[in-house]
Amino acid sequence: MKRPGTRLSSARSLLGTALALVTLLASALPAAAAPPSPSASAGGSPRPVVTVAQGGLRGQSRDGAQEFLGVPYAAPPVGDARLRAPQPPPRWNGVREAAQQAPACLQFSPFGLADPQAVSEDCLYLDVYRPRTARPGARLPVVLWMHGGAYSQGTGTQFGGRTMADLTQSVVVSINYRLGQLGYLALPELGRENSQRSGSFGLMDQLAALQWTRQNIGAFGGNPGNVTISGQSAGSGSVCALLAAPPAAGLFHRAVLQSGPCTLLRTPDAAAAEGQARSFAARAGCTAAEVAACLRTASGAALVEAARTLPTPGPASGDGLLPLPPAQAIGNGTWNKVPVLIGSTRAEARFFVALTQPRLTAEQYTAQILADYGAAGPEVLARYPVAAHGSPYLALSAVMTDSTFACHTAWTAQLFAPQVPTYIYEFDDPQSPTLAGAQVPGLDESNAHSAELAYLHDFTMGERPLTPVQTALGNRMKRYWGAFARFGAPVAAGQTPWPPAGAAAGTVLTLNPSATRTTSSFGEDHQCSFWRTQPPRPL
């Protein structure tokens, strides 16, 4: 298969910049958590207690579910443990309070969080949500969620799982993992200190969370033999990496990829990743022979500053943890084969263009396309005329959506579909809210990157609450996702049938508030045959 790609360099630059901002506005909102009660949940019932390998946990009941918050899945990666593989969490005596969410990992964005106390390098914690009636031995399906944020910012605490757990009778786990160069730094000096010869510590954290889940989720009523990994944006890129990581074999049984197709979110090879890591270390003032020791003693603020114009590329390939780039491993069949649910939103790039070029003129749009595409520029303009889209902003958004997320979702699905059951969706709610604070007056930002998150999670980061009609769509989506986690197929009683994509990956379910339906025109709608002819460029 010819490698898909695009020549729109400015679009790539916009995506590279804006992906690092995807959780900017979201992370500025503190995560909502119910205040802990000394001994009773709402209504006066005793607070739930479970026992895991490290000790007892006292959670709380809330909104029809039970939640156990701020649960350590690894030892704090601080001091000499910074930039090392995660270690098992320490044991504790008695029952640990689990009614307060843990801090976010250090944010490698210049914007940070509104509450500086909500950030710490001691951040390897997860939240567990289960139905109120769940008990050990229930063997409920498990969904483990990995947040997005360009591997640089965000936190699992922003994605509550109470409604999903209650509605689908599943156990939901949402995790933190190390970000920025604390999570991804491919220096051989660091790789020599672990068995995988890798500097992808964030990916190691995700593996540690999966291992903790396999060992302990039964105590919450979950089935360690039925775990679905899921993520959006960089979280979906993390799913791609876990699919291709030999050490992850057997730790999960299904995979959900939202707005992060594996052919788009490519991993740097070892040489490129080392070069980027050396540049970062130099900016942090660590160029001596003891570069590892220097990085471990540098202040967190100094590391964030050093990364300000050197964003992390995420996990690198070419080591024991990730021998091959995920798309290559999937394409040649050397991956952890499980059923896959994959999709994107109808107009992903509206979010990025709104952040970077909200007032683009028709003249600027034409000049940009011609400059970026050269001889192919006139054809791009003919296929995406401003008149057909209503504004230069919408035309450029369509170019970027189709050439990146949409068509790469189709092409990634085409790698999966001949090998495993594969289910494709497109989220399409023309009234969907964007993230809080991201709405540019006068711009249509519906169906943009991250639009589906409010429909699947207890999510307080939306520009506005969902309407009753949108909430109903969200509940249908949760039932599809929950059925996929339970059965490996999104078969939800009373809802529009969602057939597998087929070997050619041609069948897509459109998730719309009024007309959820299957379609075979996704590739035509997004002009993927044309975009396949364009030479690939790195994101």
LOLOKE-521869 format. One line per field, with one value per residue (C-alpha): x, y, z. Coordinates in pm, 1 decimal. Example, Ala and Ser with C-alpha at 12.3 -4.5 7.8 and 13.67 -1.06 7.14 Angstrom:
u: c(1230.0;1367.0)
v: c(-450.0;-106.0)
w: c(780.0;714.0)
This chain:
u: c(0.0;131.1;210.2;-61.5;24.7;-9.2;207.6;35.9;332.5;152.6;-130.4;123.2;276.0;-66.7;-145.7;188.5;133.4;-231.2;-208.4;5.5;-282.4;-565.2;-586.8;-469.5;-811.3;-931.0;-643.7;-706.0;-1025.4;-973.9;-1121.1;-1443.0;-1438.4;-1694.7;-1572.4;-1479.4;-1693.4;-1538.2;-1732.8;-2044.9;-2133.0;-2421.1;-2741.9;-2567.6;-2468.9;-2131.4;-1850.7;-1726.7;-1398.6;-1191.5;-860.8;-586.9;-236.0;-102.6;-376.4;-733.3;-903.3;-1206.9;-1394.2;-1730.5;-2067.4;-2167.6;-2421.5;-2524.0;-2170.5;-1878.8;-1543.5;-1198.0;-980.0;-608.6;-504.2;-125.4;-32.6;343.9;593.7;646.3;894.1;1077.8;1434.2;1662.3;1355.0;1301.3;1359.9;1359.2;1119.3;821.5;845.3;561.6;367.2;450.0;218.4;32.3;-119.0;-490.6;-735.6;-624.7;-861.4;-956.8;-1206.2;-969.2;-814.3;-436.7;-240.2;-177.5;169.4;402.7;261.6;501.9;289.7;359.3;1.3;-9.0;-303.3;-512.5;-426.2;-48.0;-100.3;-274.0;56.2;331.3;596.4;444.6;154.2;133.3;-220.7;-545.6;-917.0;-1151.1;-1525.8;-1763.1;-2138.7;-2283.9;-2377.0;-2039.0;-1866.6;-1552.3;-1610.2;-1860.8;-1615.7;-1739.5;-1565.6;-1289.1;-1215.0;-877.4;-864.5;-554.9;-600.0;-466.5;-263.7;21.2;209.0;277.8;-17.3;-353.0;-462.7;-683.1;-872.9;-1060.7;-1244.1;-1491.9;-1630.5;-1932.6;-2201.3;-2021.8;-1979.6;-2341.4;-2497.7;-2289.3;-2215.1;-1843.4;-1540.7;-1368.2;-1006.3;-860.1;-486.0;-213.9;119.7;440.0;440.1;686.1;1052.3;993.7;784.5;966.1;1341.2;1538.7;1887.2;2093.4;2229.9;1875.5;1784.6;2080.0;1920.6;1618.2;1562.9;1383.7;1670.2;1408.0;1342.6;965.2;878.1;521.9;459.6;617.5;375.9;83.0;214.9;251.1;-111.5;-220.9;-18.8;-171.8;-514.6;-457.2;-345.9;-611.2;-919.8;-1093.3;-1126.1;-1350.0;-1560.7;-1372.6;-1254.5;-874.6;-932.1;-1146.9;-966.2;-1019.9;-756.0;-890.2;-762.7;-810.1;-553.2;-216.3;-406.1;-498.5;-134.0;-59.3;-307.3;-119.2;207.6;62.6;-73.2;281.9;466.5;565.6;568.5;196.9;93.5;-189.5;-255.3;-559.7;-818.5;-976.9;-870.0;-1047.9;-872.4;-1038.1;-896.4;-545.1;-487.5;-162.8;-57.7;-77.8;80.8;412.8;694.2;1047.4;1317.8;1592.7;1840.1;1593.4;1460.3;1812.0;1895.8;1587.8;1671.0;2028.3;1898.3;1662.1;1933.8;2161.4;1890.3;1846.7;2219.8;2304.4;2582.5;2844.4;2916.1;2676.0;2378.2;2137.9;2238.1;2215.1;1862.1;1756.7;1868.9;1737.8;1424.0;1095.2;1056.7;1393.7;1289.1;960.1;1145.4;1394.1;1104.3;916.6;1017.5;1112.4;787.4;827.4;755.9;611.0;729.4;1017.5;1050.8;1357.7;1407.0;1290.9;969.7;860.4;1074.5;879.2;663.9;304.9;171.0;451.2;397.2;22.9;73.6;303.8;97.0;348.6;125.3;-100.6;-407.7;-739.2;-1073.4;-1055.3;-1301.2;-1162.4;-1295.6;-1275.8;-1495.5;-1647.4;-1441.9;-1137.5;-923.4;-1169.7;-1024.5;-669.0;-750.4;-964.5;-665.1;-414.1;-583.2;-936.5;-949.5;-793.8;-884.5;-962.0;-640.2;-435.3;-601.0;-525.7;-165.7;-108.8;-244.4;-42.4;275.0;235.2;124.0;314.3;195.7;-86.7;-209.9;-464.5;-623.8;-649.8;-818.2;-1054.7;-1147.1;-1181.4;-1311.5;-1400.9;-1741.8;-1834.1;-1739.4;-1864.3;-1539.9;-1161.2;-1159.0;-1396.8;-1217.8;-877.3;-1036.3;-1174.4;-835.5;-664.8;-937.5;-945.9;-570.1;-489.3;-738.4;-1019.7;-824.1;-563.8;-846.7;-961.5;-608.7;-533.5;-861.4;-759.3;-451.5;-662.5;-966.1;-815.3;-670.9;-924.5;-1288.2;-1279.2;-1553.9;-1530.3;-1728.6;-1753.4;-1890.6;-2119.0;-2320.5;-2342.3;-2433.8;-2163.7;-1990.8;-1618.4;-1384.9;-1445.8;-1283.5;-1192.5;-1494.4;-1396.8;-1692.8;-1848.1;-1676.4;-1848.2;-1632.9;-1878.2;-1745.4;-1391.1;-1111.8;-1221.6;-1592.9;-1693.1;-1532.3;-1827.2;-2053.3;-1848.8;-1721.5;-1836.9;-1664.1;-1664.9;-1445.4;-1708.9;-1803.2;-2157.8;-2359.8;-2506.0;-2871.1;-3113.7;-3089.2;-2708.6;-2714.0;-2927.2;-2666.8;-2395.9;-2582.0;-2615.8;-2243.6;-2164.1;-2376.8;-2190.9;-1852.9;-1967.5;-2091.0;-1762.2;-1576.9;-1803.3;-1832.3;-1565.6;-1848.0;-2061.0;-2391.5;-2630.2;-2992.4;-3244.0;-2980.5;-2879.8;-2678.7;-2306.5;-2157.5;-1786.2;-1605.7;-1526.6;-1191.0;-1181.4;-1281.0;-1560.9;-1847.7;-1863.5;-2123.6;-2215.8;-2300.3;-2557.5;-2819.3;-3109.5;-2990.5;-2724.7;-2667.5;-2413.3;-2245.4;-2001.6;-1909.2;-1663.0;-1360.8;-1543.2;-1675.4;-1321.0;-1156.3;-918.7;-831.4;-688.2;-502.0;-341.6;-158.1;13.1;362.3;373.9;508.8;574.5;321.0)
v: c(0.0;340.9;553.6;816.6;1174.3;1539.9;1825.3;2100.2;2213.2;2507.6;2278.4;2045.9;2338.0;2449.6;2100.7;2065.8;2394.4;2347.4;1986.2;2113.9;2347.5;2094.9;2068.8;2424.4;2560.1;2231.5;2202.2;2554.9;2425.5;2237.2;1889.9;1859.0;1610.8;1553.9;1654.9;1347.8;1243.1;1092.9;769.1;791.8;864.8;1082.9;957.1;833.0;486.3;348.6;440.7;152.0;-18.2;-247.6;-420.7;-415.1;-556.9;-246.2;-214.2;-97.5;188.6;383.3;544.6;714.9;682.2;954.4;988.8;625.2;490.7;442.5;611.2;546.5;847.4;916.5;550.2;503.5;255.3;318.7;469.6;846.9;914.5;1187.0;1250.9;976.3;797.7;1081.7;964.4;599.7;315.1;316.8;99.0;-74.9;142.7;108.4;-75.5;105.9;6.2;17.4;182.1;468.5;754.6;745.0;1032.2;1302.5;1319.6;1335.5;1619.4;1633.9;1547.3;1839.0;2027.9;2105.0;2387.9;2755.3;2798.1;2549.9;2495.5;2756.8;2596.0;2549.4;2314.2;2072.5;1981.8;1753.2;1515.4;1276.3;1203.9;834.0;782.8;662.8;692.0;390.7;413.3;119.3;59.1;104.4;-265.3;-400.0;-648.0;-863.3;-1150.2;-962.0;-979.5;-662.1;-530.7;-279.2;38.4;206.8;565.7;764.0;1138.9;1348.1;1668.0;1618.2;1410.8;1744.5;1833.9;1717.0;1482.3;1180.6;1357.4;1564.1;1255.8;1119.6;771.5;758.2;775.4;528.0;282.6;308.1;305.9;22.4;-181.1;-155.8;-52.0;262.0;350.6;692.4;739.0;1001.8;937.3;1140.2;1415.4;1621.2;1529.1;1372.4;1116.7;1093.8;1151.4;914.0;954.6;633.7;723.6;685.5;384.6;186.9;204.1;-11.1;-347.7;-205.5;32.9;302.2;660.4;638.4;662.3;778.6;460.7;260.2;432.9;322.1;-33.2;-11.3;106.1;-190.9;-427.6;-274.8;-315.0;-681.7;-745.1;-543.6;-471.1;-787.5;-626.0;-362.2;-619.7;-589.4;-869.5;-862.9;-1085.4;-822.3;-487.1;-224.0;44.5;373.4;722.3;1039.3;1243.1;1169.6;918.8;742.3;763.7;586.4;314.8;279.3;239.6;-21.9;-216.9;-234.5;-284.2;-647.8;-598.6;-506.0;-844.0;-997.9;-688.4;-576.3;-731.3;-449.5;-102.9;228.1;501.9;844.9;1120.1;982.7;740.4;546.7;644.5;1012.8;1014.6;868.7;791.4;924.6;664.3;622.7;851.9;1137.0;1103.8;1107.7;1422.8;1594.9;1473.5;1605.8;1946.3;1950.6;1847.1;2120.5;2380.6;2252.5;2306.3;1935.4;1869.1;1705.0;1334.8;1305.1;1421.2;1186.1;1312.3;1671.4;1622.2;1454.9;1748.0;2025.5;2202.0;2112.2;2473.7;2460.2;2149.8;2306.5;2617.5;2409.3;2238.2;2558.5;2554.6;2184.5;1992.2;1623.0;1396.3;1130.3;768.0;676.3;351.8;135.5;7.8;-293.2;-123.0;-20.6;-199.9;-70.5;233.7;133.8;174.6;-43.6;-312.9;-315.7;-325.7;-627.8;-811.1;-800.2;-635.9;-722.5;-816.6;-724.1;-592.2;-220.3;70.9;378.1;713.1;1089.7;1397.7;1546.2;1868.5;1798.1;2086.0;2361.9;2361.3;2413.7;2676.6;2866.4;2877.8;2986.4;3152.5;3251.1;3557.7;3407.4;3599.4;3448.0;3593.8;3447.8;3109.0;3101.3;3211.5;2957.3;2666.4;2762.8;2806.5;2478.0;2260.6;2405.6;2238.7;2063.7;2388.3;2474.7;2130.8;2171.2;2507.8;2357.3;2078.3;2312.3;2646.1;2910.8;2953.4;2591.9;2613.3;2958.0;3111.1;3074.0;2945.1;2662.1;2584.7;2553.1;2350.9;2109.2;2076.0;2002.9;1770.9;1561.0;1542.8;1446.0;1304.5;1189.7;1008.9;878.7;730.9;549.0;438.8;317.1;125.6;-34.5;-173.1;-319.0;-446.5;-746.2;-872.9;-808.5;-699.3;-324.8;-69.2;286.9;593.2;958.3;1196.8;1451.1;1685.5;2023.7;2188.7;2033.7;2266.6;2326.0;2342.4;2611.0;2938.0;2817.5;2954.5;3237.2;3471.3;3418.9;3088.1;2752.0;2519.7;2230.5;1879.3;1998.5;1801.5;1690.7;1751.8;1393.9;1395.0;1560.5;1286.7;997.5;1128.0;1321.0;1617.0;1967.4;2125.3;2198.4;2547.5;2475.6;2180.9;1933.7;1973.7;1688.1;1576.4;1577.3;1394.9;1125.9;1092.3;1070.3;789.6;600.2;645.1;519.2;210.3;142.4;185.7;-24.6;-305.8;-303.8;-334.4;-621.0;-820.7;-692.5;-562.9;-247.3;-434.5;-219.1;-331.6;-90.3;118.3;147.4;-165.3;-97.0;-351.9;-420.3;-213.5;-510.6;-604.0;-282.8;-71.1;90.9;92.6;382.0;464.5;834.1;942.9;1218.4;1338.6;1285.2;1030.6;783.4;571.7;370.1;506.4;382.4;729.3;839.0;820.5;1005.6;1268.6;1347.5;1306.3;1039.4;908.7;1249.6;1283.9;945.1;1084.2;1353.7;1277.4;1209.4;1469.9;1426.2;1573.1)
w: c(0.0;-94.1;209.1;250.3;329.2;241.6;121.1;318.5;524.4;679.3;780.1;941.0;1124.9;1242.9;1365.4;1538.9;1719.5;1796.6;1909.9;2193.6;2281.6;2266.9;2644.2;2708.9;2791.7;2935.7;3177.9;3299.6;3458.5;3784.2;3782.5;3977.4;4263.2;4532.6;4877.9;5081.6;5374.6;5688.6;5677.6;5462.3;5101.3;4988.3;5144.5;5454.6;5326.2;5433.0;5197.8;4980.7;5071.5;4850.7;4914.5;4651.2;4665.5;4841.3;5105.7;5159.1;4969.8;5088.1;4799.5;4778.2;4606.5;4363.9;4082.9;4068.3;4076.5;4312.4;4262.9;4404.3;4334.0;4353.9;4364.2;4324.4;4051.6;4070.5;4310.8;4284.3;3998.6;4188.7;4300.7;4177.7;4034.3;3783.2;3425.4;3526.0;3459.9;3699.3;4007.9;4197.2;4440.5;4810.2;5044.5;5320.2;5649.7;5707.8;5468.3;5245.1;5164.9;4794.0;4765.5;4637.4;4290.6;4263.2;4102.8;3730.7;3608.5;3541.2;3242.0;2957.2;2825.8;2891.2;3007.0;3296.4;3528.1;3704.7;4037.7;4064.8;4357.5;4121.1;3948.6;4075.6;3952.7;4207.7;3976.1;3887.6;4009.3;3858.3;3925.9;3923.3;3864.7;3902.6;3917.0;4263.1;4276.7;4160.6;4388.5;4366.3;4129.2;3909.5;3616.5;3453.3;3139.4;3207.6;3008.7;3069.7;2942.1;2839.9;2796.4;2509.4;2506.5;2256.5;2517.7;2686.7;2905.1;3035.1;3311.0;3356.5;3634.2;3374.5;3245.6;3497.5;3434.9;3666.2;3396.7;3168.6;3457.2;3566.5;3218.4;3073.3;3387.9;3334.2;3538.8;3409.0;3486.7;3399.3;3440.5;3461.7;3291.6;3271.8;3011.8;2812.2;2835.9;3177.5;2990.5;2658.2;2639.0;2416.2;2562.0;2552.3;2897.7;3029.9;2818.1;2950.7;3296.2;3204.7;3044.2;2740.2;2655.0;2617.0;2722.0;2666.6;3035.2;2967.6;2768.4;3051.5;3291.0;3077.4;3084.4;3462.7;3488.7;3278.9;3497.4;3811.4;3653.5;3573.1;3931.6;4114.5;3905.4;4023.9;4367.2;4207.6;4023.2;3695.5;3470.7;3419.1;3117.6;2943.3;2936.8;2666.3;2618.5;2486.7;2420.7;2220.4;2025.1;2191.3;2405.6;2082.1;1979.9;2307.7;2210.2;1878.7;2070.7;2306.3;2010.6;1872.7;2204.8;2269.7;2651.4;2634.2;2494.2;2695.0;2907.3;2704.0;2478.4;2275.5;2160.6;2096.8;1896.3;1888.4;1665.7;1665.2;1373.3;1377.0;1023.3;1121.4;1468.5;1364.9;1605.7;1554.0;1507.8;1765.4;1590.0;1538.9;1892.0;2037.5;1844.1;1982.0;2331.7;2307.3;2200.4;2497.5;2743.0;2610.9;2661.1;3015.4;3073.6;3079.7;2832.0;3054.1;3076.4;3371.2;3169.6;3349.8;3693.0;3571.9;3441.2;3765.1;3975.5;3749.7;3866.9;3704.5;3595.9;3419.3;3226.5;3122.0;3005.9;2806.4;2627.0;2545.6;2178.9;2167.2;2222.4;2284.0;1987.2;2217.1;2223.6;1995.3;1802.2;1757.7;2113.2;2313.3;2416.6;2067.1;1807.2;1506.1;1434.3;1517.1;1162.3;1028.3;1293.0;1227.3;852.3;866.5;1126.9;1413.7;1673.3;1965.1;1763.9;1925.0;1795.3;1715.3;1728.3;1551.8;1438.0;1411.7;1422.2;1108.9;1112.0;1329.3;1204.8;1286.3;1636.4;1511.6;1249.0;1499.6;1734.3;1472.6;1171.1;1271.8;1043.8;732.1;415.1;76.6;-63.6;219.2;176.4;-197.0;-147.0;127.0;-75.3;-383.5;-180.7;1.0;-288.9;-581.3;-899.7;-714.4;-559.5;-829.7;-794.4;-416.5;-466.6;-723.3;-482.4;-182.3;-314.4;-59.3;-220.4;-152.8;214.8;306.5;433.0;404.2;764.2;677.0;349.3;517.7;797.5;537.3;367.1;697.2;826.5;512.2;452.3;809.8;1059.4;830.6;560.7;801.2;1007.2;693.5;604.8;957.0;959.3;630.3;807.0;1087.6;899.8;713.6;1042.0;1320.0;1363.1;1299.9;1361.8;1225.8;1332.5;1242.5;1504.8;1339.6;1561.0;1383.8;1715.9;1934.0;2184.4;2172.5;2472.8;2733.2;2631.7;2281.8;2096.8;1861.6;1805.5;1466.3;1385.2;1350.9;1563.6;1578.4;1519.6;1587.2;1752.5;2102.0;2029.7;2118.4;2463.3;2638.1;2500.8;2643.0;2978.9;3282.8;3130.2;3276.8;3008.2;2744.3;2635.5;2753.4;2886.9;2641.0;2548.8;2624.0;2260.2;2277.8;2611.2;2448.2;2170.5;2435.6;2610.2;2282.9;2222.8;2573.0;2507.3;2181.7;2352.3;2650.0;2424.7;2238.1;2567.9;2677.0;2356.2;2118.8;1896.7;1947.7;1952.2;2155.7;2186.3;2037.7;1857.4;1494.1;1401.1;1367.9;1128.9;1101.9;841.9;622.6;475.4;270.6;572.6;374.9;627.0;874.3;1140.3;1149.3;1504.6;1470.1;1721.2;1483.1;1225.5;1335.1;1024.7;831.9;521.6;260.2;129.8;402.1;170.7;-105.3;136.1;250.8;-93.0;33.0;-314.5;-397.2;-68.6;-113.6;-416.3;-211.0;-75.5;298.7;535.1;908.0;1149.2)
